Amino acid sequence: MTRRLPFMLSPSKHERERLGRSSFDKLRTNGDAAKLIALALSLISLFLGSSQAWGVERSPIPTVEIDDLPHEADASRTLLDYLRERTQLGIGYRETYNDNLFLQDNNKQDDWISESEAEILFADPKGALLYGIDYEINDFYYVNTRVNWINHDLRVFADLDQKTRLHYRLDSHLRTAHGLVFGASQEGVDIVRRSAAAGVQASMEYIEIGRITYALNNTNSLVPAIQYKIYDDRSANDTDTDRRDLLATLDMDHDLRPGWLVFTGLSFNDVTIPKNRSKDSHESGGRLGTRYTLTEISELEATLTLGRREFKNGFSPTSITFDGKWKYKPGPRTTLNLGFFDGNVPSFSSDRLQFHSTRPSGELIYELSPRTKLNLGANYERQQAKGGQVLSGSQLKASRYGLTAGIEWQVREQMKVTLDYKFNRSRTSDYTNQIWALGFEAEL
């Protein structure tokens, strides 16, 4: 599915201001559960937009929208009615053609990939509490490579708003995944690390996140948060990719005026590499950021993090990370999204400790008609590791750029068809990769 249910981290005060705090409280009061869940998913999406700077993974989960959920079940309704009103099912199918499956400079191997998916989402509002569970299963079959596997994705979430000063949110995520080994596909692995050998990579990932928002007064909020992630690469070539990642932050949010918020805080990140303890590291530093809604058609987010990462082997570089996003609607049918990231990123390749990454991106969304959207995008990524960042002593550089295009057709309210195209080119090893995909999604 293309619509995603991101991590349900607690919306900070500025996120509620962006949607309208009065609307949020009103929905909690009047018991309009359908609108409450729609708003909750919107709040989640807002946080996801800034989560990369905070360190939260952007691993998506497909989701479906829930319609007409009553706040409380009528006494005459059965348990089956109760579950039916709070549960939504979704299915999807996608056919993909990849002309360079293993990202090779020559001897390219193409393949057709068939993907079937199904999802069930249960969400139940109980006064100030919203809780639920989301499960998705995906089946992949590579025709030429003759590889078949099934991936599972499970999330359990809870959101409690006491309508006073406190807001809690918890999220647990368990994912098992398989994939063909060709380097850049693995999240967390450098784009300069590629494997010429074909194989199936299996992994398990578990993430636990908790966040509290405490309103000190009308303009200031204290926001402590913690994330713990376990990643277990279960394939044969998992050198240095297994890891344990703890991230804790403490922010102070301040509303300068409606629509404009600044925050400052502290962060601590500890990374453990079980199969190469010499690459264990921890980083502590300060954060400064802002979120500004200039008008209804322009929104800006920016975060600057300053810190120092200390590796177990003694390497201790200064870290400066910037993550910015700008959303602009020049017209009623056009949306422009721009992003820029620049900073040091821990490496999970055996010959380097970390690399410096620069990632600008842009996306244009245009509504051709009320039921049809056109998406055009471009992205660029450059990685560089040198000096103490490289264990072998040699300098390593890599860069690539990509172009995307897609059309989304809403056949009817709960069904859509998508056609997508992606082009990637490495300026380091000079490979090219083109992907075409045709799919559909439906809510039952």
N, C-alpha and C positions, 0 to 999 in steps of 0.2 A: 504494500500500500504506500502511497506517496504522502498521505497525511499522517503526521506523527504525533505521538503522545510523549513529549519530552520529560525529563526528570522533574518530578513534582517537588521542587524546592520552594520554600516559603516566599511569597512575593514581598519585597521590601516596600517601604512606605511610598517611595516614588512610583513603584509599579501600580499600586492601587490608585494613586493620584492620576496616573496616566489613563486609567480606565474609568475613574470616578469613584472615590471612596464611598460616597453616598449611595451609589448604585449597588456596590458590593454589600453594604450593610442592609440595604433594603431587600435584596434578594435573600439574605440570611433570615430576615424577619418575616417576609410574606410567604416563604416556603415554595417559591417558584423553582422547583428543582431542575427543570430542563434548562432554564436560563442560568441557574447557579452553576451547573456543570459546564455549560458553554463558556461562562465567564472564567471558571477555574482553569479550563484548558487554555484560554487566552492568556491568563496570568502566567501559566507554565511556559507558554511560548515566548512571552516577554522575557522571562528570566533566562531561557535558553539562548536568547540573542546575545546576552552578555556573559554566558557561562564559560566561554573559552578563556577569557582573561582570568576568571576565578579559578580555573583549572578543571572544571567539570567536563567529563567526556560528552561529546555530542552524538553518542551512539543513539540512533533513532529507533523508535518502535512504532509500527503502523497503528493507527487507531481509527475508530469509527465514531460518528457523532451519535449521542443519545437523544432521542426525541420523546417529549411528553412524559417525563418521569414525575410521578406524584411525590410530594414531600413525605407523606405518610401513607401507608397502605390502608385502604378502607377496611372496616371490620368484616365486611361481607366477602372480601376477596380471599382467595386461597393462596397457599404458599407458591403455587405455580404462577398465579397472577402476579404476585409480588416479585418473583424472579424475572418474569417476562418483561415487566415494566421497567426494570433496572438493568437489563442485559441487552447488548447489541452484538450482532454477528456480522462479520465481513469476510468476503472472499476476493481473490484476485488471481490473475494469470498474466504472465509476461513472457514474450518470446524475444530473445536478444541475439544479435549477431556481433561477434568480436573478431576483427580481422588480424589481430596480433595478440593472442592470448597470453603469451609469456614475455611480452615486451622485448623482443629480440631485434637486433639491428638487421640481421638477415635470417634466412630459414624461418620465416614467420609461419605460425600455425594458427589457422582460424578455427572457429567453432560456433555452433548454435547452442544456446542455453535456454532451456525451458524451465520456468519457475512457476510453481503453484503455491498459493498461500491462503491461509485461513486464520481468522482472529476472533476471539471472544473477549468482550469488555464488560465488566460488571462494576457499576458505581452506585453507591447508596448514600444519599444525604440524610443525616440525622441531626436536625437542628444546626448546631454550630460545627458538627463533624461531617466531613465528607471522606469516605473511604472506598476502596475498590481494588480490583485485581484485573490485570490485562495479560492475556496469553496469546502468543502468535507462533505458528508453525509454518516453515517454508521448506519446500522440496525443490531441489535443483538437479537438473540432468544435463550433462554436457554430451552432445551427440557424438562428435568426432573423438573426443578424449575418452568417452565411455566411463565417465565418473558420475556417480549419483550419491547424494547425501541429504540429510534432513537437519535443519537448524531449529532450535527452540529459543524462545525469548519470553521471560516471565517477569512481571513487575507487580509488587504489592505496595500500595500507597495510602497515606492518611493525611488529612488536613484538618486542623482544629483552630477555629477562630473564635475566641471567647468574647469578642466585641468589646473588650476593655483595652488593656495595654499589650496583651500577649497574643502571639500567633505562632503556632507550631506546625511543622511539616516534616514528615518522615517518608523515606522512599527506599525500598529494597529492590535490587535488580539482579537477576540471575540469567546468564546467557550462555548457551553452548553453540559453537559455530564450527563450520568446516569451510575450507577454501583451497583453491589451487595455489601452490607455492610459486609466486613470481614477484617476490620482494615488495614492491610498493603497495600491494593490496593490503598488507598487514598494518593496521593502525599502530603507530608507535615505532615502526621500523623506518629507517631513513630511506629516502627515495634513491640514494646512491647504492643501496644494498639490494642487489637483484640476484635471483638464482636461475641458472640456465636449465636446471633439472626440473622436470615436472613431478609433482607429488601433491598429496592431499594434506593440508594442515588442519589440525583439530585444536580447539582451544576452549577453555572455560573461563568465564569472567563473572565476578560477583562484586557488586558495589552497594555500600550502605551509606546513606546521606541523611543528616539531620540538620535542621535550621530553626532558629527562634528569632522572632522579631519582637523587641520590647520597646514600646513607645515611651520615651522619657517625658515628653511634653508634646505640644502640637506641632513642633517643627523638628524635633530630634528623636532618632531611634537608634537603639543599640542592636546590632545584628551579629550574633555568634553563629558559626556554622562549622561542620566537620564532615569530611568525606573519607571513607576507607575503601580501597580498591584492591582486589586480588585478581591477578591475571596469570593463568596457567596455560602455557602452550604445550599441548600434548602430542605434538608431532615430533618426528625424529630430529629435525634440524632447528631445535628451539634454543640454540645457544644465546644466552644473555637476555632472552625476551621474557622469561618468567619474572614477575615483579610483585612487590607489595608497596602500595602507595598510600600515604596518610597526608591529608591536607586539612589544615585548620585555619580559619580566618576569624577576625574580630573587627567589624566595621562600625563606624558611627555615621549615620545618614543625617543630613541636614537639608531641610527644604528652604531654599532661598526665596522662592515664590512658587505659586501654582505652576506646575509643569517643569520646574527647574530644581534639580537636586544635585548636591555634591556629597561625596563620601570620602572618608579617610580611615585607614585601619592598618592592622598588622596581619601578616600571614606566615605560616610555617608549613614546610613541605618536607617529608622524609620519604626517600625512595630506597627500597632494598632489592637487590638483584641476587636471588638465592644461589644461582650457578656461577656468579662472578662477584664475590663480595668486595673485591677491590674497587668496583664501580658504585658501591653504595654511596649515597649522598644525602645531604639535607640542606635546605635553604630557608633563611629567615629574612624578612624585609618588610617594607612599608608599601601601602597602596594608596593611590589618590585617583579619584575618578569623578565623572559627572554624567548625568543624563538630562538632556534638555529637549523639551518639546516646544519648538519655536512657534509653530502653528499646528493646525490639524493636518497639514500636508507635509510637515518636515519634522523629523526626529533625529537626534544626535546622541550617541553614546561613546564614551572614551574612558579608558582605564590605563593608568601608568603605574607600574610596579617596579620598585627599586629594592635590590637585595643582594645577598652574597650566598653562593652555593659552595659548600665544602664537600669534596670527595674524600673517600677513605684513603686514597693514595697521596693526599696532601695538596692536590690541585684545588685552588680556591678562587674562582673567577667572580668578578662583580657581574650582577645580572640586572639589565634594564629591559623591561618588556612594555610594549605599547600595543593596545588593542582598541581599534576604533571602528565604528559603524555609523553610517548615515543613510536614512531612508527618506526619500523625497517623492512627492506626487505632483509632478508638473501639470497634470490634467486629471480629470475624473476617471479616465481609462488607462492611465499610465503610472507605473511605479518604478522608481529607480533605487536600487540597493547597492551601496558601495562599502567596502571593508578594507582594512589594512592591519596586518599583524607584523611585528618585528621584535625578535628577542631570542635568547638562548633556550634551547630545548634539549632535555636529556636524551642521549642516544642509547639504543638497545642493540647496536651493532658491536661486534667484538673488538674492532680496531679504533674506536673513538669513545670518548666520555660524553661529549655533547656537541651540538652544532648550532650555528647561528642561522635562524630561519627568517626569511622575509616573504610575506604572502599578501599581495594586493589582489582584490577581486571586485567584480562588478556584475550586476544583473539588471536586465530590463524586462519588465512584465507589462504586456499590453493586451487589453481586452478587445479582441476583434469583434466580439458580439457578447450579449449577456451570458451566453453559454460556452464561449470559446476564448481561450487565453493563449497568447504567444509568449514564450520565455526565451530570452537570449542572454548568454553569459560568457564571461572571460575570466581566467584566473592565471596567476603566475606564481611560481614557488622557486626560491633559491636557497640552497643549503651550503654552508661552508664550515669546515672544521680545520683548525690549524693550531700550531704551537702545542701547548699543554693539553688541548682538547683531543689530540690524536695520540694514541698509545704507541703507534709505530713510528711517529716522528714525521711522517709525510703529510703534506697538505691535501685535503680532499674537498672538491667542489662539485656541486651538481645543481642543475636548474632544469625546469620544464615549464611549459605553458599549455593551457587548455582552452577550448572553445566549446560551448554547449548551445543547443537549440532544442526547443520542444513545443508541442501543441497539446493543450488539454481541452477536451470536448466533454462538457457535462451533458450526457445524453438525456438524463432525467435527474430528478432531485437526488437520488441515491445511487446513481451509476455514472461512471465517466470512463472515457477512453483516452489514452495518452500515447503520443509518438515522440520519441526522444532521440537525439543525436549528440555524440561526444567525440571530440578530437583532442588527442594529447600528443605532444612532441617533446622529446628530451633533447636539450641542447648540449648535453654531456655525452651521451652515447649515441645520439642521432637516431633513435628509434621513433616510429610513429605508431599511433594506435587509434582506430576508429571503431565506434560502437553505435549500433542502431538498435532500438528497442520499441516494441509495440505491445501495449498491455491494456487491461481494463480492471476496474475495481467496482465492487458493488456492496452495498449494505443491505442485509436481509431483514 
